[in-house]
Amino acid sequence: MKIERIASIPLVLHDPYFSIWSPADKLYETDTVHWSKAPQRLYGYVTIDGVVYSFLGNKEFHPAIEQKSVEITATATRYTFENEKLELTVRFTSPLLLDNPVLVSRPCTYIDYEVRRKQEAEVRIDFTVTSDLVQNTPGDIIGGSYDNKSFRYAFMGKAGQHPLGHSGDNITIDWGFVYLASEEPYVSTGYEAGSNKLTTTAKLGKEKNQASIIIAYDDLVSIFYFGSWQKAYWTKEYDTILDAIEASFRDKKEVLAKAELLDENIEDRAEKIGGEDYALLCNVSYRHAVAAHKLIADKDGKLIFLSKENDSNGCIGTVDVSYPSVPLFLLYDTEYVKGMLRPVFYFAQCPVWEYDFAPHDVGRYPYASGQVYGLNKEHENKEFRHNNGYVFPFYYMYPSGSKTYELKYQMPVEECGNMLILTAAVCALDKSADFAKPYYKLLKQWTEYLLTYGADPGEQLCTDDFAGHLSHNVNLSAKAIMGIEAFAQLAKQLGEDAVSGEYHRKAAHMAKDWEVRALAGDHYRLTFDNPDSWSLKYNLVWDKFFGSRLFSDKVFEKEIAYYISKNNTYGVPLDSRKNYTKSDWILWCAAFAENKEQTEKLLSPVAEYVRKTATRVPFSDWYETVTGEYCHFIARSVQGGIFMPMLLR
């Protein structure tokens, strides 16, 4: 779909390190950047009858060829430029097709040019990649340019590399190699040692109208995963990045056709649910959400799908980040959600995790080596200074009794509810509880925790931890109730009808009590003890998903009507305390709206935020509903939650 403007436009998206965006209305107005705002400069020029025009990156000394339009779909971004002699289209396609894990992992973006001449003209297109892509810290760069069977390629990277040499947030990669490649004889590739850049030149002359290149990244080693150094999932299929690039050329026609079908399907379904505004939100969220993860396999070959908390704290595999992200992945393949859950189940069984509730995360990207959230401050000060670049100790190896974590900073009800709900959602869609069987003991333990503490949670954090500790959280209680119901659903699938009935009855009793204690006339409260408060009750959506009918229809009717009445310019606030909101939670609430009109009233202001915000960062999920300024959080996986209305239908 054509867009007039969005906060930041996706160009090359594959994982938390290989992620390039244009924070401008016109592709030539400013340099391209990593999601963290660090420079990741790409340049593009078209030479027409000897005159050089800029179309990509800060145009510097060259005039720009006027940008006429930009279109964004789930998998591609397409720009059109035009002057009196020709029309040039440039399309960036990152084919992250969720029905194919190899494609999700394969770090190759297609860049396709097409020229439509108005007059006879000599045309040349140059594309440049700077060494920004391969270094977070200064260092000598090496590279080269070669022929390889059916294609030519150029590459570069740091001469002195330390793969997985740092850990942190808002930092870029400092290892691996970036590649440019082409298989067309009239497209040359090169590495310029003096200026540390890769180039391709497509000489289209007066006749040729199309050219294609691939930009790719080989990170060498991707994740430290509980004692093993794991490469990206694509290496299961290809021995080298050159094999992956060759395959990308070979299957390009088929892959692009599938990508276009996916794009059309998503846009069509979205428009039927929430009009053009919902289609926009889905289009700008798809690549964004997928590329906030890294896909690997564990030592047993099972898929592991690890998120990074971008512009948050850099945590890897965070449970309450996976929780809002899953609607997109449940839509296409539950294996990705299993890949989010497996690391958490693994860590929860390590001796260092002595709690009877679920953990928060499994480390800090790219190290899955044990939870780093809520560390005991004395312990942390002795062993680790919290700083980008440092690598946390391997907490998963610590013994019991080490007092690694501070109870005050955990999220007990939050993470128990999340793990139970997500496990049950996977098994419901699989129509089998086989995935849950090995973890049954843990799941029951977490359910008992919710029964004890979930009806009226004490002072603790929830996923909206930026709002601080809160007692008597009504929405968190709803999550606890749905977590208990999730266990009842799992028990039923496992043939334990008596157990299922017992826990379902307990959840139903808690829900009825919740309705009485949370009621505040025309809405339901933020906290049980404050009748003048309110909040988005996004956790209720699972009652619709499971069809459990624990909460009466009037709960949903009252809440939706109240949210609409509280709409600001850019959306409904998260709760009565502040004007900020979370885009993912608004869309979860829109999912249980009664009709398209209500759905659109909730989601359209979010689309307006994407179009109008002055903060030029990739779709932030935490922003001010009055001013449109982003608060924090950039390019996070939680925008997979935008797909909740589509999942629920």
C-alpha positions in Angstrom: 0.0 0.0 0.0 1.2 3.5 -0.7 2.0 5.7 2.3 2.5 9.4 2.7 4.6 9.2 5.8 5.5 6.9 8.7 8.0 7.4 11.5 10.8 5.2 10.0 10.7 3.0 6.9 12.1 -0.5 6.9 14.7 -1.4 4.2 16.8 -4.4 5.2 15.5 -6.4 8.2 16.7 -9.8 9.3 17.7 -9.8 13.0 18.5 -7.4 15.9 21.9 -6.6 14.4 21.2 -6.6 10.6 18.4 -4.0 10.6 18.5 -0.9 8.4 15.9 1.9 8.3 15.3 5.2 6.6 14.1 7.8 9.2 12.9 10.3 6.5 10.0 11.0 4.2 12.3 11.0 1.2 14.9 8.2 0.8 17.6 10.8 -0.1 16.9 13.3 2.7 19.1 11.7 5.3 21.4 8.7 5.9 20.1 5.3 6.7 20.5 4.0 10.2 20.3 0.9 12.4 17.1 0.8 14.6 19.3 2.1 17.5 19.9 5.3 15.5 23.6 4.4 14.9 24.7 5.2 11.3 24.4 2.3 8.9 24.9 4.2 5.7 23.8 2.9 2.3 24.1 5.1 -0.8 22.3 4.9 -4.2 22.9 6.9 -7.3 21.4 6.8 -10.8 23.4 8.3 -13.6 21.3 9.5 -16.6 23.2 10.6 -19.7 26.2 11.4 -17.6 24.3 13.4 -14.9 24.4 11.8 -11.4 21.3 11.9 -9.2 21.0 10.6 -5.6 18.1 8.3 -4.6 19.3 6.7 -1.4 21.1 8.2 1.6 22.1 11.8 2.2 22.3 13.3 -1.2 25.4 15.5 -0.3 26.7 17.1 -3.5 24.4 15.5 -6.0 20.9 16.6 -6.9 18.1 14.1 -6.1 15.9 12.4 -8.5 12.5 13.3 -7.2 10.8 10.7 -5.0 7.2 10.2 -6.2 5.9 7.5 -3.9 6.8 4.8 -1.3 4.8 1.6 -0.8 5.1 -0.8 2.2 3.9 -4.3 2.3 4.6 -7.0 4.9 7.8 -8.2 3.2 8.9 -5.3 1.0 9.4 -1.6 0.6 9.2 0.0 -2.9 10.2 3.5 -3.8 9.5 5.3 -7.1 11.6 8.2 -8.4 11.0 10.2 -11.6 12.3 13.0 -13.7 11.7 14.1 -17.3 13.8 11.2 -18.7 12.8 8.2 -16.7 11.0 6.5 -13.8 13.1 4.4 -11.4 11.7 2.0 -8.9 13.8 0.5 -6.2 12.4 -2.4 -4.1 13.9 -3.9 -0.9 12.5 -7.4 -0.1 13.4 -9.2 3.0 11.4 -12.5 2.5 10.8 -13.5 6.1 8.2 -16.1 5.2 7.1 -17.8 8.5 6.1 -21.0 6.8 9.9 -21.6 6.0 12.3 -21.2 9.0 15.3 -21.3 6.6 14.0 -18.2 4.8 13.2 -16.5 8.1 16.8 -17.0 9.1 18.6 -16.6 5.7 20.2 -13.1 5.9 19.7 -12.0 2.3 17.6 -9.0 1.1 16.8 -8.6 -2.5 17.3 -5.1 -4.0 15.6 -4.8 -7.4 15.8 -1.9 -9.8 13.4 -1.2 -12.7 13.7 1.7 -15.2 10.9 3.0 -17.4 12.4 5.4 -20.0 10.4 8.4 -21.2 13.3 9.3 -23.5 16.2 7.3 -24.9 18.9 7.6 -22.2 22.1 5.9 -21.0 21.5 4.7 -17.4 23.8 3.4 -14.7 22.8 2.6 -11.1 25.4 2.6 -8.3 24.8 1.1 -4.8 27.3 1.6 -1.9 27.5 -0.1 1.5 29.7 1.6 4.1 31.8 -0.2 6.8 29.2 1.1 9.4 27.5 -2.2 9.0 30.4 -4.3 10.3 31.8 -2.3 13.2 30.5 -1.0 16.5 34.1 0.1 17.5 36.9 1.4 15.3 39.2 -1.0 13.6 40.9 -2.0 10.4 38.7 -3.3 7.6 39.5 -6.1 5.2 37.5 -7.3 2.2 37.7 -8.4 -1.5 35.7 -9.0 -4.7 35.5 -12.3 -6.5 33.6 -14.5 -9.0 31.8 -17.5 -7.6 30.2 -19.9 -10.1 27.1 -18.1 -11.3 27.5 -14.8 -9.4 30.0 -12.1 -8.4 30.3 -10.8 -4.9 32.2 -8.3 -2.7 32.6 -8.5 1.1 34.2 -6.7 4.0 34.5 -7.0 7.8 36.8 -6.0 10.6 40.4 -7.5 10.5 40.4 -8.1 14.2 37.1 -9.9 15.2 35.8 -11.2 18.4 32.5 -13.0 17.6 29.9 -12.5 20.4 32.5 -10.1 21.8 30.0 -7.9 23.6 26.5 -7.8 25.1 24.1 -5.0 25.5 21.4 -2.7 24.2 21.5 0.0 21.6 24.7 -1.2 20.1 25.5 -2.7 16.7 27.5 -5.8 15.7 31.3 -5.8 15.8 32.0 -9.0 13.9 31.0 -10.9 10.8 31.0 -9.8 7.1 28.6 -7.9 4.9 28.2 -9.0 1.2 27.0 -7.5 -2.0 26.3 -9.9 -4.9 24.8 -10.0 -8.4 24.4 -12.7 -11.0 23.7 -10.4 -14.0 26.7 -9.9 -16.3 26.1 -6.1 -16.6 26.3 -5.6 -12.8 29.8 -5.4 -11.3 30.8 -5.6 -7.6 33.8 -4.3 -5.8 35.5 -3.6 -2.5 37.3 -0.3 -2.2 40.0 -0.7 0.4 40.9 2.9 0.7 37.4 4.1 1.6 36.2 0.8 3.2 33.0 0.3 1.2 31.4 -2.2 -1.1 29.9 -1.1 -4.4 27.8 -2.5 -7.2 27.4 -0.8 -10.6 24.5 -1.8 -12.9 25.2 -0.6 -16.5 21.8 -0.5 -18.1 22.9 1.4 -21.2 20.1 2.5 -23.4 18.2 -0.7 -23.5 18.2 -2.8 -20.3 15.5 -2.0 -17.9 16.1 -4.2 -14.8 18.9 -5.2 -12.4 19.1 -7.0 -9.1 21.5 -7.3 -6.2 21.5 -9.1 -2.9 22.8 -7.6 0.4 23.7 -10.3 2.9 25.3 -10.6 6.3 27.3 -13.5 7.8 27.5 -13.1 11.6 29.7 -16.2 11.9 28.3 -17.1 15.4 24.9 -15.9 16.5 24.0 -16.9 20.1 25.6 -18.3 23.2 23.0 -20.7 24.2 23.4 -22.3 27.7 27.0 -23.5 27.0 27.0 -23.9 23.3 28.0 -21.4 20.6 25.2 -21.6 18.0 25.2 -20.4 14.5 22.1 -19.0 12.8 19.4 -21.5 11.7 20.2 -21.0 8.0 23.5 -22.8 8.5 21.5 -26.1 8.9 20.7 -25.8 5.2 23.8 -24.0 3.8 27.5 -24.6 4.5 28.5 -21.0 3.8 27.0 -17.6 3.3 28.0 -18.0 -0.4 25.8 -21.1 -0.6 23.0 -19.1 1.0 23.4 -16.2 -1.5 23.5 -18.7 -4.4 20.3 -20.3 -3.2 18.7 -16.8 -2.9 19.4 -16.2 -6.6 18.3 -19.6 -7.6 14.9 -19.5 -5.8 14.3 -15.8 -6.2 11.4 -16.0 -8.5 9.6 -18.6 -6.4 10.3 -16.7 -3.1 9.2 -13.4 -4.4 6.0 -14.9 -5.7 5.3 -16.4 -2.3 6.1 -13.1 -0.6 3.7 -11.2 -2.8 1.0 -13.7 -2.0 1.6 -13.2 1.7 1.6 -9.5 1.3 -1.8 -9.5 -0.5 -3.3 -12.0 2.0 -2.3 -9.9 5.0 -3.5 -6.6 3.5 -6.8 -8.1 2.4 -7.5 -9.7 5.7 -6.5 -6.6 7.6 -8.7 -4.3 5.6 -11.7 -6.5 6.2 -11.1 -6.4 10.0 -10.1 -2.8 10.5 -9.9 -0.9 7.2 -6.8 0.7 5.6 -5.5 1.8 9.0 -5.2 -1.8 10.2 -3.6 -2.8 6.9 -1.0 -0.1 7.5 -0.3 -1.3 11.0 0.1 -4.9 9.9 2.3 -3.9 7.0 4.7 -1.9 9.1 4.8 -4.5 11.9 5.5 -7.8 10.1 9.2 -7.5 9.2 9.7 -5.4 12.3 8.4 -8.1 14.7 10.1 -11.0 13.0 13.5 -9.3 12.7 13.6 -8.5 16.4 14.4 -12.2 16.9 17.3 -14.5 16.1 16.5 -18.0 15.0 18.8 -20.8 16.0 18.5 -24.5 16.8 19.5 -26.1 20.1 21.9 -29.1 20.4 18.9 -31.4 19.8 18.0 -29.6 16.6 14.8 -28.0 18.1 14.0 -24.5 16.9 14.9 -21.7 19.3 13.5 -18.2 18.6 15.1 -15.5 20.8 13.8 -11.9 21.0 16.0 -8.9 21.9 14.5 -6.1 24.1 15.5 -3.3 21.7 15.9 0.1 23.4 14.6 -1.5 26.7 17.4 -3.3 28.4 18.8 -5.7 25.8 17.4 -8.9 27.5 17.1 -12.0 25.4 14.1 -14.3 25.4 12.1 -12.1 27.7 8.8 -13.8 28.7 6.7 -10.7 28.9 8.1 -9.5 25.5 7.3 -12.8 23.9 3.8 -12.7 25.4 2.6 -9.6 23.4 4.4 -10.7 20.3 2.9 -14.1 19.8 -0.3 -13.3 17.8 1.7 -13.0 14.5 3.6 -16.2 15.1 0.5 -18.2 16.3 -1.1 -17.2 13.0 1.5 -18.9 10.9 3.4 -21.6 12.9 3.3 -22.5 16.6 6.9 -23.7 16.3 8.1 -20.2 16.7 6.3 -19.7 20.0 7.6 -23.1 21.2 11.0 -21.6 20.2 10.4 -18.7 22.6 9.2 -21.0 25.4 11.9 -23.7 25.3 14.7 -21.5 26.7 12.6 -20.3 29.6 11.6 -23.8 30.6 15.3 -24.8 30.4 16.4 -22.0 32.7 13.5 -22.4 35.1 14.9 -25.9 35.9 18.4 -24.6 36.6 19.5 -24.8 40.3 20.0 -21.0 40.5 16.3 -20.4 39.9 14.9 -21.2 43.3 11.5 -19.6 43.0 8.2 -21.3 42.6 7.2 -18.8 39.9 8.4 -18.4 36.3 11.5 -16.4 35.3 11.6 -13.1 33.4 14.3 -13.7 30.8 17.2 -16.0 29.9 20.1 -13.4 29.6 21.2 -10.4 27.6 21.5 -10.5 23.9 23.4 -12.4 22.4 24.0 -14.4 25.5 21.3 -16.8 26.7 23.1 -17.6 29.9 20.6 -17.0 32.7 18.2 -14.3 33.8 19.8 -10.8 34.3 16.6 -8.9 35.3 16.2 -8.2 39.0 19.7 -9.2 40.1 20.5 -9.0 43.8 22.2 -5.6 43.9 25.0 -6.6 46.2 25.7 -9.6 44.1 25.6 -7.5 40.9 28.0 -4.9 42.2 30.5 -7.6 43.2 30.5 -9.4 39.9 29.3 -7.1 37.2 29.0 -3.4 36.3 25.9 -3.0 34.2 27.4 -1.6 31.0 27.0 -2.1 27.3 29.9 -4.2 26.1 30.2 -6.3 29.2 29.1 -9.9 29.2 27.1 -11.0 32.3 28.3 -14.0 34.3 26.8 -17.3 33.3 24.1 -17.4 35.9 22.5 -20.6 34.6 25.5 -22.5 36.0 25.3 -20.9 39.5 24.2 -23.2 42.4 21.2 -22.9 44.5 21.7 -20.7 47.5 23.8 -18.2 45.6 21.2 -15.4 46.2 21.5 -14.2 42.7 18.1 -12.5 42.4 16.2 -9.8 44.3 12.6 -11.0 44.9 11.3 -7.4 44.9 12.2 -6.9 41.3 10.7 -10.1 39.9 7.3 -10.4 38.1 5.8 -13.5 39.7 2.1 -13.4 38.6 3.0 -11.8 35.3 5.4 -14.5 34.1 3.5 -17.5 35.5 0.4 -16.3 33.6 2.4 -15.6 30.5 4.0 -19.1 30.4 0.8 -20.9 31.1 -1.2 -19.0 28.5 1.3 -19.2 25.7 1.8 -22.9 26.3 -1.9 -23.6 26.2 -2.3 -21.4 23.1 0.3 -23.4 21.3 -1.3 -26.7 22.3 -4.8 -25.5 21.4 -3.7 -24.6 17.9 -1.7 -27.8 17.6 -4.7 -29.8 18.8 -2.2 -31.7 20.9 -0.6 -31.1 24.4 2.5 -33.1 23.5 4.6 -29.9 23.8 3.5 -29.3 27.3 4.0 -32.9 28.6 7.7 -32.5 29.6 6.9 -29.3 31.5 3.7 -30.5 33.3 5.2 -30.3 36.8 6.4 -26.8 36.3 3.2 -25.7 34.7 1.2 -27.1 37.6 3.5 -25.4 40.1 3.0 -22.0 38.4 -0.7 -22.6 38.4 -0.7 -23.2 42.1 1.2 -19.9 42.5 -1.5 -18.1 40.6 -4.2 -19.7 42.8 -2.4 -18.5 45.9 -1.5 -14.9 44.8 -3.4 -14.1 41.7 -6.8 -13.1 42.9 -5.5 -9.8 44.4 -1.8 -9.5 43.6 0.4 -7.8 46.1 2.8 -5.0 45.3 4.8 -6.2 42.3 5.8 -5.5 38.7 3.9 -6.5 35.6 5.0 -6.4 32.0 4.3 -2.6 32.1 7.2 -2.4 34.6 8.0 1.2 33.4 4.9 2.2 35.4 6.5 0.9 38.6 5.2 -1.5 41.3 1.5 -1.7 41.8 -0.7 -3.5 44.4 -4.2 -4.9 43.7 -3.7 -4.8 39.9 -7.0 -5.8 38.3 -5.6 -6.5 34.8 -2.8 -8.6 36.4 -5.4 -10.6 38.3 -7.2 -11.2 35.0 -4.0 -12.7 33.7 -3.8 -15.0 36.7 -7.3 -16.2 36.1 -6.6 -16.9 32.4 -3.4 -18.6 33.4 -5.3 -21.0 35.7 -7.8 -21.6 32.9 -4.9 -22.2 30.5 -3.8 -25.1 32.8 -7.3 -26.4 32.8 -7.3 -26.5 29.0 -3.9 -28.3 29.0 -5.1 -30.9 31.5 -8.2 -31.6 29.4 -6.0 -32.2 26.3 -3.9 -34.5 28.4 -6.9 -36.6 29.3 -7.0 -35.4 32.9 -10.7 -34.4 32.9 -11.0 -34.3 36.7 -8.0 -32.0 37.1 -9.3 -29.9 34.2 -12.7 -29.5 35.8 -11.2 -28.6 39.1 -9.0 -25.8 37.8 -11.7 -24.5 35.4 -14.1 -24.2 38.3 -11.5 -22.3 40.4 -10.8 -19.9 37.5 -14.6 -19.4 36.9 -15.1 -18.6 40.6 -12.2 -16.1 40.6 -13.6 -14.4 37.5 -17.0 -13.9 39.1 -15.4 -12.5 42.2 -13.2 -10.3 40.0 -16.2 -8.8 38.3 -17.8 -7.8 41.6 -14.6 -6.3 43.1 -13.4 -4.6 40.0 -16.6 -2.9 38.9 -16.7 0.9 38.9 -20.0 1.6 37.3 -19.4 2.0 33.5 -16.0 0.3 33.6 -13.6 -1.8 35.6 -10.8 -0.5 37.8 -7.1 -0.3 37.5 -6.7 -1.5 41.1 -9.3 -3.2 43.3 -9.0 -0.5 46.0 -9.5 2.6 43.7 -12.9 3.1 42.2 -11.7 6.2 40.4 -9.1 4.3 38.3 -9.2 2.4 35.0 -6.9 0.5 32.6 -6.7 -1.4 29.4 -7.7 -5.0 30.3 -5.8 -6.6 27.4 -5.3 -9.9 29.3 -9.0 -10.6 28.9 -8.5 -11.4 25.2 -7.6 -15.0 26.1 -11.1 -15.6 27.4 -12.2 -15.0 23.8 -9.3 -17.1 22.3 -10.0 -20.2 24.5 -13.7 -19.8 24.3 -13.8 -20.3 28.1 -16.5 -17.6 28.8 -15.2 -17.0 32.3 -16.0 -13.3 32.1 -19.5 -12.1 31.2 -20.3 -10.2 28.0 -21.0 -7.0 30.0 -17.3 -6.9 31.0 -16.2 -6.7 27.4 -19.0 -4.3 26.4 -18.4 -1.9 29.2 -14.6 -1.9 28.7 -14.7 -1.3 25.0 -17.2 1.6 25.3 -15.1 3.1 28.1 -11.8 2.8 26.1 -13.4 4.6 23.1 -14.5 7.4 25.4 -11.0 7.8 26.7 -9.4 8.0 23.2 -6.8 10.8 22.7 -5.3 11.9 19.4 -3.0 8.9 19.2 -4.8 6.3 21.1 -6.2 5.2 24.5 -3.8 5.7 27.4 -2.6 2.5 29.1 -4.4 3.5 32.3 -5.6 6.4 34.4 -2.2 7.4 35.8 -0.5 8.8 32.6 -1.3 9.7 29.0 1.2 7.2 27.6 0.1 4.0 26.0 1.3 0.7 24.5 0.3 0.1 20.9 0.3 -3.7 21.3 -2.2 -3.6 24.1 -4.6 -1.3 22.3 -4.7 -3.8 19.4 -5.3 -6.6 21.9 -8.3 -4.7 23.2 -9.5 -3.9 19.7 -9.5 -7.7 19.1 -12.4 -8.2 21.5 -14.4 -5.2 20.1 -17.9 -6.2 19.0 -17.8 -4.8 15.5 -15.6 -3.2 12.8 -16.6 0.3 13.8 -15.4 -0.2 17.4 -12.3 -1.9 16.1 -11.4 1.0 13.9 -12.1 3.6 16.6 -9.5 1.9 18.8 -6.8 1.2 16.1 -7.1 4.2 13.9 -5.4 6.6 16.4 -2.5 4.2 16.6 -2.1 4.3 12.8 -2.3 8.1 13.1 0.6 8.0 15.6 2.7 6.0 13.1 2.0 8.6 10.4 2.3 11.8 12.5 4.9 11.2 15.2 7.8 13.6 15.1 10.1 10.9 16.6 11.8 9.2 13.7 12.3 5.8 15.1 10.9 2.4 14.0 7.4 1.9 15.3 7.7 2.4 19.1 5.2 0.5 21.2 5.4 3.0 24.2 4.5 6.6 23.4 2.5 9.6 24.5 -1.1 9.6 23.2 -1.4 13.4 23.3 1.9 14.6 21.8 2.8 11.5 19.8 6.3 11.5 21.2 7.9 8.2 21.8 8.8 7.3 25.4 11.1 4.4 24.9 11.3 1.0 23.1 12.3 0.8 19.4 11.7 -1.9 16.9 10.7 -4.5 19.5 9.1 -7.8 18.8 6.0 -6.9 20.7 4.6 -5.3 17.6 3.6 -8.9 16.6 0.7 -8.1 18.9 -0.7 -5.9 16.2 -2.0 -9.1 14.6 -4.2 -10.1 17.6 -7.4 -9.0 15.9 -6.5 -11.2 12.9 -5.6 -14.1 15.1 -8.8 -13.9 17.1 -10.9 -14.0 14.0 
